Amino acid sequence: MQTPSLELKGSSFTLSVLHINQLDLEKVTIELDGKLAIAPQFFLGAPLVVNLSRIKAADYNLAALKDLLISRQLVIVGITEAIDEIATQAKALGLANIKSGKQSNAQPQLPKTSKIVKQNVRSGQQIYAKNADLVIFGTVGNGAEVIADGSIHIYGNLRGKAMAGASGDKHAIIIARSLEAELVSIAGQYWLAENIQHNSTTKSGCVRLEGESLTIEALPL
Amino acid sequence: MTQIIVVTSGKGGVGKTTSSAAIATGLALKGHKTVVVDFDIGLRNLDLIMGCERRVVYDFVNVINGEANLNQALIKDKRCPNLFVLPASQTRDKDALTKEGVGKVLDDLAKDFEFIICDSPAGIETGAMMALYFADVAIVTTNPEVSSVRDSDRILGMLQSKSKRAEEGLEPVKEYLLLTRYSPARVTTGEMLSVEDVEEILAIPLIGVIPESQAVLKASNSGVPVIMDQESDAGKAYSDSVDRLLGEELPLRFVTEQKKGFLKRIFGS
């Protein structure tokens, strides 16, 4: 296969952020030179994002600030938290208006669904319900694995491994009509068959996380 | 409509070849034109059990590679006119089997035969996958012990995900459990899993229980499928299984311990 001549990939970088707290460029210059004198090598050619959250003046001269930073060998890559007028200036100057991680809109959480399996899960089979609850109308055999980001409900015997809350949901539970599992795990906390036997007197059960440890409680069947 | 039946198990030594030979012979004796195909390329055994090892000229791999035609490779059973054997190659390995090649041979066989019995090799690699891929019915041969049961469970998973029927979203492969080497006395003493235990774990319909029997070894060594020994309990149990495969409903035999009579207890058996 031919390698494409370009690829677009997402990546995150740590950038220094320079907070400008006042309008007077001369004062800024003096303080900046003071800072640079402490560790000149460290700042040489360092990419900077300028935070302008304190600057509320629409006629602020961003071009002058840019020239100042360039003259001190600093590379200004963009501005952040600026008012709209300054953001427009930045666009004209070819600077990016960057949103910091906290500011940027988090990916909208997809609503959790359910994955339903209407057959026995046999030894060697693996079922993963991504971002969903997993409901199994059948038995999970020895050597089979069922994994869900949500909860797992098994209306049969659980003889294999069940891992609920695979992406860290501590409220996930595992319910099985008969709990004979090789392993149960919720959000990374796990029990092997012997722990289950020690901690359970019932046949059917609900496994959940209480604090940092698992518990099994009987089902009112 | 031809039925392709795979006899499979996952685990080795549980009685796949013995069962393939017995079931194929049973079907043929009932008047159905049947061929039994050995998929165990490189470890050819079926011809021995069927007693036709001296008549093997061409084999399954020769047919796939176009070095021989089907009629040259098929061996007609001497005892039963409806029965044919397609032997495996002893000098090749499982990679000689390809989906296209196997599919073509099975298609050709389907023109002439009512039943095609595929004797699967052990394991879950190419040979076993090829044997089960085209199946309509699977007879999962299992011994009443935990490792065999688990391997059978694995094979059932494969049938549900890797078979042609599964891949094409057709009606799933019909799965039947054939429990072999069953010893009621050892079940009573708790040394062996019971029929109910195995049925509960595998959750597929039972087609037969074949008791552990001296007759099986004797039959294998003399190249006569054990079903032809209608004196033996194993032979009778295989006959029952074949009848059930053809849709009859029969009660299970040889699953309870036979109480020894007074004289037998004194003089032994």
Interface residues (C-beta under 8 A of the other chain):
Chain A: Q119 N120 V121 R122 S123 G124 Q125 G138 T139 G141 N142 G143 A144 R159
Chain B: I124 R150 D151 D153 R154 L156 G157 M158 Q160 S161 I201 A203
